Amino acid sequence: MNPEMKALYQEMILDHYKKPRNFHALNNQTHEAKGHNPLCGDRVTVYLVLDGNTVKDIGFQGTGCAISTASASMMTDFIKGKTIDEIEHLFSAFHDLVTLEKPLANQDKLGKLKVFEGVREFPMRVKCATLSWHTLKAALNEKDQPTSTE
Ligand code: ZN
């Protein structure tokens, strides 16, 4: 990555860290899951409204480092309106992006999420970047449940 792009990317991560998008619970979620990355102390809860196979709305809450927060913020922005199948592909593409020197899955669809490419150089940070994705997947795999009244 050239230095100019790197600076732009860092700026984007900081911006999402300081002003996370979709940073709220939903009151009509159909799915939710909690994630924890003990290596760094990041915690995230992902809330989803699924309409058939499509993510109609998504929000998250949690505490964590800049990478985990920015990743959750950008992920929620990115997958709103996408189908479960599309999300599966994006998840593998994103996972490849942050772990493999030569990603196997098609990277073209990732768009802005490519900003996390630099994480590859810091293996400790990979879990920070993927925490929200794993949590999203856990939420999607969960069966429809009535919202808890607690
Ligand atoms: Zn972290």
Backbone and ligand atoms as CSV (ligand in chain L), in Angstrom:
chain,resi,resn,atom,element,x,y,z
A,1,MET,N,N,0.852,-1.194,0.000
A,1,MET,CA,C,0.000,0.000,0.000
A,1,MET,C,C,0.888,1.244,0.000
A,2,ASN,N,N,0.586,2.220,-0.852
A,2,ASN,CA,C,1.430,3.428,-0.853
A,2,ASN,C,C,1.073,4.325,0.339
A,3,PRO,N,N,2.032,5.169,0.744
A,3,PRO,CA,C,1.871,5.961,1.981
A,3,PRO,C,C,0.626,6.854,1.969
A,4,GLU,N,N,0.293,7.377,0.797
A,4,GLU,CA,C,-0.871,8.253,0.702
A,4,GLU,C,C,-2.162,7.485,1.053
A,5,MET,N,N,-2.280,6.292,0.476
A,5,MET,CA,C,-3.436,5.455,0.753
A,5,MET,C,C,-3.474,5.051,2.220
A,6,LYS,N,N,-2.304,4.738,2.741
A,6,LYS,CA,C,-2.208,4.300,4.128
A,6,LYS,C,C,-2.726,5.397,5.061
A,7,ALA,N,N,-2.337,6.640,4.793
A,7,ALA,CA,C,-2.768,7.774,5.615
A,7,ALA,C,C,-4.278,7.947,5.520
A,8,LEU,N,N,-4.796,7.806,4.312
A,8,LEU,CA,C,-6.237,7.946,4.090
A,8,LEU,C,C,-7.001,6.866,4.858
A,9,TYR,N,N,-6.467,5.660,4.811
A,9,TYR,CA,C,-7.090,4.540,5.487
A,9,TYR,C,C,-7.089,4.729,6.998
A,10,GLN,N,N,-5.941,5.190,7.527
A,10,GLN,CA,C,-5.866,5.404,8.969
A,10,GLN,C,C,-6.872,6.458,9.408
A,11,GLU,N,N,-7.017,7.464,8.575
A,11,GLU,CA,C,-7.964,8.534,8.867
A,11,GLU,C,C,-9.396,7.972,8.912
A,12,MET,N,N,-9.705,7.087,7.984
A,12,MET,CA,C,-11.037,6.499,7.914
A,12,MET,C,C,-11.326,5.651,9.166
A,13,ILE,N,N,-10.320,4.888,9.596
A,13,ILE,CA,C,-10.490,4.059,10.794
A,13,ILE,C,C,-10.715,4.945,12.016
A,14,LEU,N,N,-9.934,5.994,12.141
A,14,LEU,CA,C,-10.088,6.907,13.282
A,14,LEU,C,C,-11.446,7.582,13.284
A,15,ASP,N,N,-11.898,7.957,12.100
A,15,ASP,CA,C,-13.190,8.617,11.982
A,15,ASP,C,C,-14.324,7.686,12.458
A,16,HIS,N,N,-14.265,6.432,12.047
A,16,HIS,CA,C,-15.296,5.476,12.478
A,16,HIS,C,C,-15.164,5.135,13.962
A,17,TYR,N,N,-13.953,5.211,14.476
A,17,TYR,CA,C,-13.737,4.946,15.902
A,17,TYR,C,C,-14.339,6.069,16.743
A,18,LYS,N,N,-14.115,7.292,16.305
A,18,LYS,CA,C,-14.614,8.449,17.060
A,18,LYS,C,C,-16.111,8.641,16.896
A,19,LYS,N,N,-16.608,8.335,15.699
A,19,LYS,CA,C,-18.045,8.503,15.424
A,19,LYS,C,C,-18.602,7.220,14.828
A,20,PRO,N,N,-18.714,6.177,15.655
A,20,PRO,CA,C,-19.190,4.901,15.103
A,20,PRO,C,C,-20.607,5.010,14.541
A,21,ARG,N,N,-20.825,4.428,13.366
A,21,ARG,CA,C,-22.143,4.422,12.736
A,21,ARG,C,C,-22.960,3.244,13.288
A,22,ASN,N,N,-24.253,3.426,13.331
A,22,ASN,CA,C,-25.164,2.360,13.798
A,22,ASN,C,C,-24.853,1.897,15.217
A,23,PHE,N,N,-24.315,2.815,16.013
A,23,PHE,CA,C,-23.891,2.469,17.364
A,23,PHE,C,C,-25.075,2.625,18.323
A,24,HIS,N,N,-25.960,1.640,18.291
A,24,HIS,CA,C,-27.141,1.670,19.145
A,24,HIS,C,C,-27.795,0.300,19.116
A,25,ALA,N,N,-28.580,0.025,20.144
A,25,ALA,CA,C,-29.377,-1.199,20.145
A,25,ALA,C,C,-30.598,-0.960,19.265
A,26,LEU,N,N,-31.269,-2.030,18.872
A,26,LEU,CA,C,-32.528,-1.890,18.143
A,26,LEU,C,C,-33.625,-2.341,19.082
A,27,ASN,N,N,-34.829,-1.865,18.877
A,27,ASN,CA,C,-35.890,-2.347,19.767
A,27,ASN,C,C,-36.777,-3.380,19.095
A,28,ASN,N,N,-36.451,-3.705,17.835
A,28,ASN,CA,C,-37.269,-4.690,17.121
A,28,ASN,C,C,-36.392,-5.768,16.489
A,29,GLN,N,N,-35.236,-6.044,17.096
A,29,GLN,CA,C,-34.320,-7.003,16.467
A,29,GLN,C,C,-34.904,-8.407,16.432
A,30,THR,N,N,-34.565,-9.123,15.366
A,30,THR,CA,C,-34.964,-10.523,15.266
A,30,THR,C,C,-33.820,-11.431,15.695
A,31,HIS,N,N,-32.586,-10.908,15.641
A,31,HIS,CA,C,-31.408,-11.687,15.981
A,31,HIS,C,C,-30.423,-10.800,16.736
A,32,GLU,N,N,-29.684,-11.427,17.646
A,32,GLU,CA,C,-28.585,-10.697,18.269
A,32,GLU,C,C,-27.563,-11.673,18.821
A,33,ALA,N,N,-26.340,-11.213,18.966
A,33,ALA,CA,C,-25.289,-12.059,19.545
A,33,ALA,C,C,-24.233,-11.159,20.182
A,34,LYS,N,N,-23.564,-11.729,21.162
A,34,LYS,CA,C,-22.477,-11.017,21.830
A,34,LYS,C,C,-21.148,-11.648,21.445
A,35,GLY,N,N,-20.140,-10.806,21.310
A,35,GLY,CA,C,-18.798,-11.307,21.005
A,35,GLY,C,C,-17.785,-10.711,21.952
A,36,HIS,N,N,-16.709,-11.469,22.185
A,36,HIS,CA,C,-15.677,-11.027,23.114
A,36,HIS,C,C,-14.326,-11.455,22.564
A,37,ASN,N,N,-13.392,-10.549,22.557
A,37,ASN,CA,C,-12.032,-10.863,22.147
A,37,ASN,C,C,-11.116,-10.688,23.354
A,38,PRO,N,N,-10.863,-11.781,24.093
A,38,PRO,CA,C,-10.106,-11.674,25.348
A,38,PRO,C,C,-8.675,-11.179,25.153
A,39,LEU,N,N,-8.118,-11.395,23.968
A,39,LEU,CA,C,-6.744,-10.962,23.709
A,39,LEU,C,C,-6.582,-9.462,23.870
A,40,CYS,N,N,-7.641,-8.734,23.517
A,40,CYS,CA,C,-7.544,-7.276,23.518
A,40,CYS,C,C,-8.540,-6.665,24.497
A,41,GLY,N,N,-9.585,-7.441,24.848
A,41,GLY,CA,C,-10.618,-6.919,25.737
A,41,GLY,C,C,-11.799,-6.309,25.009
A,42,ASP,N,N,-11.850,-6.488,23.695
A,42,ASP,CA,C,-12.967,-5.936,22.919
A,42,ASP,C,C,-14.250,-6.722,23.183
A,43,ARG,N,N,-15.348,-5.976,23.321
A,43,ARG,CA,C,-16.663,-6.598,23.474
A,43,ARG,C,C,-17.640,-5.939,22.525
A,44,VAL,N,N,-18.478,-6.753,21.889
A,44,VAL,CA,C,-19.453,-6.189,20.960
A,44,VAL,C,C,-20.753,-6.991,21.011
A,45,THR,N,N,-21.865,-6.307,20.891
A,45,THR,CA,C,-23.158,-6.954,20.713
A,45,THR,C,C,-23.710,-6.469,19.380
A,46,VAL,N,N,-24.129,-7.409,18.539
A,46,VAL,CA,C,-24.676,-7.060,17.231
A,46,VAL,C,C,-26.177,-7.362,17.232
A,47,TYR,N,N,-26.952,-6.408,16.790
A,47,TYR,CA,C,-28.416,-6.541,16.700
A,47,TYR,C,C,-28.819,-6.496,15.236
A,48,LEU,N,N,-29.757,-7.361,14.868
A,48,LEU,CA,C,-30.174,-7.447,13.468
A,48,LEU,C,C,-31.686,-7.490,13.335
A,49,VAL,N,N,-32.179,-6.882,12.267
A,49,VAL,CA,C,-33.547,-7.129,11.849
A,49,VAL,C,C,-33.455,-7.804,10.490
A,50,LEU,N,N,-33.847,-9.063,10.440
A,50,LEU,CA,C,-33.839,-9.801,9.173
A,50,LEU,C,C,-35.239,-9.798,8.590
A,51,ASP,N,N,-35.293,-9.503,7.282
A,51,ASP,CA,C,-36.550,-9.569,6.564
A,51,ASP,C,C,-36.358,-10.648,5.503
A,52,GLY,N,N,-36.858,-11.841,5.736
A,52,GLY,CA,C,-36.526,-12.961,4.863
A,52,GLY,C,C,-35.040,-13.235,4.988
A,53,ASN,N,N,-34.313,-13.105,3.867
A,53,ASN,CA,C,-32.864,-13.326,3.891
A,53,ASN,C,C,-32.083,-12.021,3.887
A,54,THR,N,N,-32.775,-10.919,3.999
A,54,THR,CA,C,-32.114,-9.626,3.860
A,54,THR,C,C,-31.998,-8.905,5.199
A,55,VAL,N,N,-30.828,-8.301,5.425
A,55,VAL,CA,C,-30.638,-7.510,6.635
A,55,VAL,C,C,-31.304,-6.153,6.428
A,56,LYS,N,N,-32.382,-5.954,7.143
A,56,LYS,CA,C,-33.152,-4.728,6.980
A,56,LYS,C,C,-32.575,-3.626,7.860
A,57,ASP,N,N,-32.129,-4.010,9.048
A,57,ASP,CA,C,-31.535,-3.021,9.943
A,57,ASP,C,C,-30.495,-3.718,10.809
A,58,ILE,N,N,-29.508,-2.938,11.241
A,58,ILE,CA,C,-28.441,-3.502,12.064
A,58,ILE,C,C,-27.887,-2.416,12.974
A,59,GLY,N,N,-27.525,-2.818,14.173
A,59,GLY,CA,C,-26.895,-1.897,15.106
A,59,GLY,C,C,-25.912,-2.667,15.958
A,60,PHE,N,N,-25.037,-1.951,16.633
A,60,PHE,CA,C,-24.117,-2.632,17.544
A,60,PHE,C,C,-23.811,-1.738,18.733
A,61,GLN,N,N,-23.374,-2.396,19.803
A,61,GLN,CA,C,-22.907,-1.670,20.977
A,61,GLN,C,C,-21.691,-2.400,21.497
A,62,GLY,N,N,-20.887,-1.723,22.274
A,62,GLY,CA,C,-19.736,-2.407,22.847
A,62,GLY,C,C,-18.632,-1.447,23.195
A,63,THR,N,N,-17.542,-2.035,23.685
A,63,THR,CA,C,-16.362,-1.251,23.996
A,63,THR,C,C,-15.164,-1.983,23.416
A,64,GLY,N,N,-14.206,-1.226,22.961
A,64,GLY,CA,C,-13.031,-1.892,22.414
A,64,GLY,C,C,-12.047,-0.907,21.834
A,65,CYS,N,N,-11.030,-1.459,21.211
A,65,CYS,CA,C,-9.976,-0.629,20.624
A,65,CYS,C,C,-10.471,0.018,19.327
A,66,ALA,N,N,-9.645,0.866,18.761
A,66,ALA,CA,C,-10.010,1.585,17.538
A,66,ALA,C,C,-10.335,0.627,16.401
A,67,ILE,N,N,-9.534,-0.420,16.260
A,67,ILE,CA,C,-9.738,-1.358,15.143
A,67,ILE,C,C,-11.074,-2.085,15.277
A,68,SER,N,N,-11.371,-2.588,16.473
A,68,SER,CA,C,-12.609,-3.361,16.621
A,68,SER,C,C,-13.836,-2.468,16.462
A,69,THR,N,N,-13.777,-1.270,17.005
A,69,THR,CA,C,-14.918,-0.360,16.894
A,69,THR,C,C,-15.114,0.099,15.455
A,70,ALA,N,N,-14.029,0.483,14.807
A,70,ALA,CA,C,-14.127,0.947,13.421
A,70,ALA,C,C,-14.601,-0.188,12.519
A,71,SER,N,N,-14.130,-1.393,12.798
A,71,SER,CA,C,-14.529,-2.533,11.977
A,71,SER,C,C,-16.024,-2.800,12.115
A,72,ALA,N,N,-16.531,-2.753,13.359
A,72,ALA,CA,C,-17.964,-2.973,13.584
A,72,ALA,C,C,-18.782,-1.867,12.914
A,73,SER,N,N,-18.304,-0.642,13.030
A,73,SER,CA,C,-19.002,0.497,12.443
A,73,SER,C,C,-19.094,0.357,10.923
A,74,MET,N,N,-17.960,0.049,10.302
A,74,MET,CA,C,-17.944,-0.050,8.839
A,74,MET,C,C,-18.689,-1.289,8.359
A,75,MET,N,N,-18.594,-2.356,9.127
A,75,MET,CA,C,-19.307,-3.581,8.753
A,75,MET,C,C,-20.824,-3.342,8.754
A,76,THR,N,N,-21.320,-2.717,9.824
A,76,THR,CA,C,-22.766,-2.521,9.913
A,76,THR,C,C,-23.260,-1.623,8.776
A,77,ASP,N,N,-22.467,-0.595,8.444
A,77,ASP,CA,C,-22.804,0.277,7.326
A,77,ASP,C,C,-22.878,-0.521,6.032
A,78,PHE,N,N,-21.908,-1.396,5.890
A,78,PHE,CA,C,-21.702,-2.093,4.632
A,78,PHE,C,C,-22.740,-3.184,4.370
A,79,ILE,N,N,-23.155,-3.888,5.418
A,79,ILE,CA,C,-23.997,-5.058,5.156
A,79,ILE,C,C,-25.500,-4.766,5.227
A,80,LYS,N,N,-25.835,-3.543,5.595
A,80,LYS,CA,C,-27.257,-3.193,5.619
A,80,LYS,C,C,-27.831,-3.344,4.219
A,81,GLY,N,N,-28.929,-4.078,4.096
A,81,GLY,CA,C,-29.536,-4.277,2.783
A,81,GLY,C,C,-29.002,-5.492,2.038
A,82,LYS,N,N,-27.986,-6.142,2.606
A,82,LYS,CA,C,-27.413,-7.310,1.922
A,82,LYS,C,C,-28.120,-8.595,2.381
A,83,THR,N,N,-27.986,-9.630,1.547
A,83,THR,CA,C,-28.607,-10.913,1.895
A,83,THR,C,C,-27.611,-11.780,2.661
A,84,ILE,N,N,-28.119,-12.827,3.297
A,84,ILE,CA,C,-27.263,-13.735,4.065
A,84,ILE,C,C,-26.183,-14.345,3.175
A,85,ASP,N,N,-26.540,-14.715,1.939
A,85,ASP,CA,C,-25.549,-15.266,1.008
A,85,ASP,C,C,-24.442,-14.271,0.716
A,86,GLU,N,N,-24.830,-13.029,0.440
A,86,GLU,CA,C,-23.825,-11.992,0.162
A,86,GLU,C,C,-22.908,-11.801,1.363
A,87,ILE,N,N,-23.504,-11.850,2.553
A,87,ILE,CA,C,-22.718,-11.655,3.771
A,87,ILE,C,C,-21.709,-12.790,3.963
A,88,GLU,N,N,-22.121,-14.030,3.636
A,88,GLU,CA,C,-21.193,-15.166,3.709
A,88,GLU,C,C,-19.956,-14.914,2.848
A,89,HIS,N,N,-20.197,-14.451,1.622
A,89,HIS,CA,C,-19.082,-14.175,0.708
A,89,HIS,C,C,-18.211,-13.036,1.229
A,90,LEU,N,N,-18.863,-12.008,1.715
A,90,LEU,CA,C,-18.111,-10.852,2.219
A,90,LEU,C,C,-17.265,-11.249,3.428
A,91,PHE,N,N,-17.843,-12.113,4.271
A,91,PHE,CA,C,-17.107,-12.553,5.454
A,91,PHE,C,C,-15.843,-13.293,5.048
A,92,SER,N,N,-15.937,-14.217,4.082
A,92,SER,CA,C,-14.702,-14.919,3.698
A,92,SER,C,C,-13.726,-13.994,3.003
A,93,ALA,N,N,-14.244,-13.070,2.197
A,93,ALA,CA,C,-13.356,-12.120,1.534
A,93,ALA,C,C,-12.639,-11.249,2.566
A,94,PHE,N,N,-13.380,-10.817,3.577
A,94,PHE,CA,C,-12.794,-9.962,4.615
A,94,PHE,C,C,-11.774,-10.749,5.432
A,95,HIS,N,N,-12.130,-11.989,5.763
A,95,HIS,CA,C,-11.220,-12.822,6.542
A,95,HIS,C,C,-9.911,-13.039,5.787
A,96,ASP,N,N,-10.013,-13.316,4.484
A,96,ASP,CA,C,-8.813,-13.455,3.649
A,96,ASP,C,C,-8.003,-12.165,3.641
A,97,LEU,N,N,-8.710,-11.062,3.506
A,97,LEU,CA,C,-8.051,-9.757,3.421
A,97,LEU,C,C,-7.142,-9.509,4.617
A,98,VAL,N,N,-7.627,-9.845,5.806
A,98,VAL,CA,C,-6.852,-9.512,7.010
A,98,VAL,C,C,-5.897,-10.634,7.432
A,99,THR,N,N,-5.977,-11.809,6.774
A,99,THR,CA,C,-5.095,-12.896,7.204
A,99,THR,C,C,-4.122,-13.377,6.131
A,100,LEU,N,N,-4.473,-13.238,4.856
A,100,LEU,CA,C,-3.639,-13.837,3.808
A,100,LEU,C,C,-2.907,-12.798,2.966
A,101,GLU,N,N,-1.652,-13.112,2.697
A,101,GLU,CA,C,-0.848,-12.269,1.812
A,101,GLU,C,C,-1.475,-12.221,0.420
A,102,LYS,N,N,-1.915,-13.400,-0.040
A,102,LYS,CA,C,-2.573,-13.477,-1.347
A,102,LYS,C,C,-3.989,-14.024,-1.138
A,103,PRO,N,N,-4.941,-13.142,-0.899
A,103,PRO,CA,C,-6.311,-13.577,-0.604
A,103,PRO,C,C,-6.878,-14.486,-1.687
A,104,LEU,N,N,-7.606,-15.509,-1.271
A,104,LEU,CA,C,-8.210,-16.455,-2.212
A,104,LEU,C,C,-9.552,-15.936,-2.708
A,105,ALA,N,N,-10.354,-15.438,-1.770
A,105,ALA,CA,C,-11.687,-14.977,-2.151
A,105,ALA,C,C,-11.587,-13.632,-2.874
A,106,ASN,N,N,-12.556,-13.378,-3.717
A,106,ASN,CA,C,-12.612,-12.145,-4.489
A,106,ASN,C,C,-12.710,-10.912,-3.571
A,107,GLN,N,N,-11.785,-9.998,-3.737
A,107,GLN,CA,C,-11.706,-8.832,-2.857
A,107,GLN,C,C,-12.484,-7.624,-3.399
A,108,ASP,N,N,-12.905,-7.716,-4.646
A,108,ASP,CA,C,-13.505,-6.544,-5.293
A,108,ASP,C,C,-14.728,-6.008,-4.569
A,109,LYS,N,N,-15.502,-6.922,-3.999
A,109,LYS,CA,C,-16.757,-6.510,-3.379
A,109,LYS,C,C,-16.567,-5.775,-2.063
A,110,LEU,N,N,-15.358,-5.821,-1.526
A,110,LEU,CA,C,-15.157,-5.278,-0.177
A,110,LEU,C,C,-15.189,-3.752,-0.107
A,111,GLY,N,N,-14.913,-3.097,-1.239
A,111,GLY,CA,C,-14.978,-1.637,-1.250
A,111,GLY,C,C,-14.167,-1.013,-0.145
A,112,LYS,N,N,-14.829,-0.169,0.636
A,112,LYS,CA,C,-14.155,0.582,1.703
A,112,LYS,C,C,-13.525,-0.306,2.761
A,113,LEU,N,N,-14.039,-1.522,2.882
A,113,LEU,CA,C,-13.525,-2.408,3.939
A,113,LEU,C,C,-12.070,-2.785,3.700
A,114,LYS,N,N,-11.570,-2.513,2.496
A,114,LYS,CA,C,-10.167,-2.810,2.195
A,114,LYS,C,C,-9.219,-2.022,3.089
A,115,VAL,N,N,-9.738,-1.005,3.739
A,115,VAL,CA,C,-8.939,-0.209,4.658
A,115,VAL,C,C,-8.294,-1.094,5.742
A,116,PHE,N,N,-8.864,-2.268,5.997
A,116,PHE,CA,C,-8.326,-3.129,7.058
A,116,PHE,C,C,-7.202,-4.052,6.581
A,117,GLU,N,N,-6.819,-3.886,5.324
A,117,GLU,CA,C,-5.750,-4.693,4.756
A,117,GLU,C,C,-4.475,-4.626,5.614
A,118,GLY,N,N,-4.187,-3.447,6.149
A,118,GLY,CA,C,-2.975,-3.236,6.931
A,118,GLY,C,C,-2.899,-4.089,8.193
A,119,VAL,N,N,-4.057,-4.566,8.640
A,119,VAL,CA,C,-4.128,-5.367,9.868
A,119,VAL,C,C,-3.302,-6.649,9.734
A,120,ARG,N,N,-3.188,-7.116,8.502
A,120,ARG,CA,C,-2.428,-8.331,8.205
A,120,ARG,C,C,-1.015,-8.290,8.799
A,121,GLU,N,N,-0.459,-7.115,8.852
A,121,GLU,CA,C,0.904,-6.978,9.383
A,121,GLU,C,C,0.938,-7.083,10.911
A,122,PHE,N,N,-0.212,-7.093,11.550
A,122,PHE,CA,C,-0.279,-7.150,13.017
A,122,PHE,C,C,-1.215,-8.272,13.453
A,123,PRO,N,N,-0.683,-9.505,13.501
A,123,PRO,CA,C,-1.540,-10.677,13.792
A,123,PRO,C,C,-2.388,-10.512,15.054
A,124,MET,N,N,-1.889,-9.789,16.046
A,124,MET,CA,C,-2.667,-9.566,17.265
A,124,MET,C,C,-3.965,-8.813,16.982
A,125,ARG,N,N,-3.949,-8.028,15.905
A,125,ARG,CA,C,-5.091,-7.166,15.582
A,125,ARG,C,C,-6.143,-7.856,14.731
A,126,VAL,N,N,-5.808,-9.021,14.204
A,126,VAL,CA,C,-6.747,-9.699,13.303
A,126,VAL,C,C,-8.051,-10.002,14.032
A,127,LYS,N,N,-7.927,-10.435,15.284
A,127,LYS,CA,C,-9.139,-10.750,16.047
A,127,LYS,C,C,-9.964,-9.508,16.349
A,128,CYS,N,N,-9.298,-8.383,16.503
A,128,CYS,CA,C,-10.014,-7.118,16.716
A,128,CYS,C,C,-10.853,-6.794,15.473
A,129,ALA,N,N,-10.239,-6.970,14.309
A,129,ALA,CA,C,-10.908,-6.612,13.053
A,129,ALA,C,C,-12.035,-7.580,12.710
A,130,THR,N,N,-11.900,-8.848,13.126
A,130,THR,CA,C,-12.905,-9.838,12.718
A,130,THR,C,C,-13.960,-10.105,13.796
A,131,LEU,N,N,-13.766,-9.552,15.000
A,131,LEU,CA,C,-14.713,-9.818,16.098
A,131,LEU,C,C,-16.168,-9.544,15.697
A,132,SER,N,N,-16.419,-8.373,15.113
A,132,SER,CA,C,-17.810,-8.022,14.788
A,132,SER,C,C,-18.371,-8.942,13.702
A,133,TRP,N,N,-17.503,-9.411,12.798
A,133,TRP,CA,C,-17.955,-10.322,11.740
A,133,TRP,C,C,-18.339,-11.676,12.330
A,134,HIS,N,N,-17.493,-12.174,13.241
A,134,HIS,CA,C,-17.825,-13.444,13.886
A,134,HIS,C,C,-19.131,-13.318,14.674
A,135,THR,N,N,-19.303,-12.176,15.314
A,135,THR,CA,C,-20.505,-11.956,16.113
A,135,THR,C,C,-21.735,-11.851,15.208
A,136,LEU,N,N,-21.565,-11.190,14.083
A,136,LEU,CA,C,-22.648,-11.100,13.093
A,136,LEU,C,C,-23.066,-12.495,12.637
A,137,LYS,N,N,-22.061,-13.324,12.364
A,137,LYS,CA,C,-22.334,-14.683,11.911
A,137,LYS,C,C,-23.082,-15.470,12.987
A,138,ALA,N,N,-22.656,-15.303,14.231
A,138,ALA,CA,C,-23.326,-15.979,15.346
A,138,ALA,C,C,-24.781,-15.522,15.433
A,139,ALA,N,N,-25.001,-14.232,15.234
A,139,ALA,CA,C,-26.364,-13.699,15.288
A,139,ALA,C,C,-27.215,-14.296,14.166
A,140,LEU,N,N,-26.636,-14.408,12.980
A,140,LEU,CA,C,-27.381,-14.942,11.836
A,140,LEU,C,C,-27.697,-16.415,12.012
A,141,ASN,N,N,-26.817,-17.137,12.706
A,141,ASN,CA,C,-27.029,-18.571,12.898
A,141,ASN,C,C,-28.030,-18.879,13.998
A,142,GLU,N,N,-28.320,-17.862,14.763
A,142,GLU,CA,C,-29.267,-18.031,15.857
A,142,GLU,C,C,-30.680,-18.073,15.286
A,143,LYS,N,N,-31.518,-18.886,15.884
A,143,LYS,CA,C,-32.893,-18.946,15.400
A,143,LYS,C,C,-33.662,-17.707,15.870
A,144,ASP,N,N,-34.741,-17.447,15.171
A,144,ASP,CA,C,-35.604,-16.334,15.583
A,144,ASP,C,C,-36.008,-16.509,17.032
A,145,GLN,N,N,-35.834,-15.485,17.784
A,145,GLN,CA,C,-36.214,-15.556,19.192
A,145,GLN,C,C,-36.981,-14.311,19.562
A,146,PRO,N,N,-37.960,-14.479,20.427
A,146,PRO,CA,C,-38.664,-13.273,20.872
A,146,PRO,C,C,-37.705,-12.396,21.672
A,147,THR,N,N,-37.859,-11.110,21.571
A,147,THR,CA,C,-36.995,-10.195,22.296
A,147,THR,C,C,-37.172,-10.393,23.789
A,148,SER,N,N,-36.104,-10.494,24.491
A,148,SER,CA,C,-36.157,-10.677,25.940
A,148,SER,C,C,-36.764,-9.449,26.600
A,149,THR,N,N,-37.498,-9.703,27.661
A,149,THR,CA,C,-38.129,-8.567,28.333
A,149,THR,C,C,-37.266,-8.063,29.480
A,150,GLU,N,N,-36.138,-8.707,29.702
A,150,GLU,CA,C,-35.293,-8.296,30.810
A,150,GLU,C,C,-34.562,-7.001,30.499
L,1,ZN,ZN,ZN,-8.910,-4.807,19.894
